[in-house]
Amino acid sequence: MEKTEKQKMLASELYLASDAELVAERKQARRLLRMYNTTTEEETANRTQILQELFAQVGADIEIEPPFYCDYGSNIYAGSKFYMNFGCVILDCNRVEIGDNVLCGPSVQIYTASHPTQPEIRLSGKELSAPVKIGSNVWIGGGVIICPGVTIGDNTTIGAGSVVVKDIPENVIAAGNPCRIIRHLP
């Protein structure tokens, strides 16, 4: 049996994002995001309810400051006490796992989506994705970009403005473009 475009996307295989099922899921996410991004600070219960409908998993005490944007939402698994500041983006064409006690500064961007580097494949309209995993007790500074396929270990801090293109282990402080380990924590 042939895989659907969604199955290919989640398997990190070339897929067509223009597939009707994927387009419908993105439209549903846009509807929920529009509702979320127009809530007020007093509407915490409403915000939680929308995130529970949007995300695959929502832990306790999650707070995401509007505006927030994502592709599907259904591929985001957020742990407890997760905080995202203003203007963050998660392109969740593949699974995004976020541990407990994760803090994100403003304008953090988490990408699972990418495009083929070979022009002839890219021109076919096919896209790629790779999962992202962020451990627990992680602090991600403002303006950080996390690229497809990256894992960030527990108890790690990523400095503001970093571009994370490779895995970062647990218990370190890392920063830069490309992001690299600055020091190990005791």
TAURGI-V495703 format. One record per helix or strand of 2 or more residues. SS is the DSSP state (H for helix, E for strand). FROM is the first residue (numbers start at 1). TO is the last residue. If there is no record, write none. Layout:
<<SS;FROM;TO> <SS;FROM;TO>>
This chain:
<<H;5;10> <E;15;16> <H;20;37> <H;44;54> <E;57;58> <E;63;64> <E;68;70> <E;76;78> <E;83;84> <E;88;91> <E;96;98> <E;103;104> <E;109;111> <E;113;115> <H;119;122> <E;126;129> <E;132;134> <E;139;140> <E;145;146> <E;151;152> <E;157;158> <E;163;164> <E;172;175> <E;180;184>>
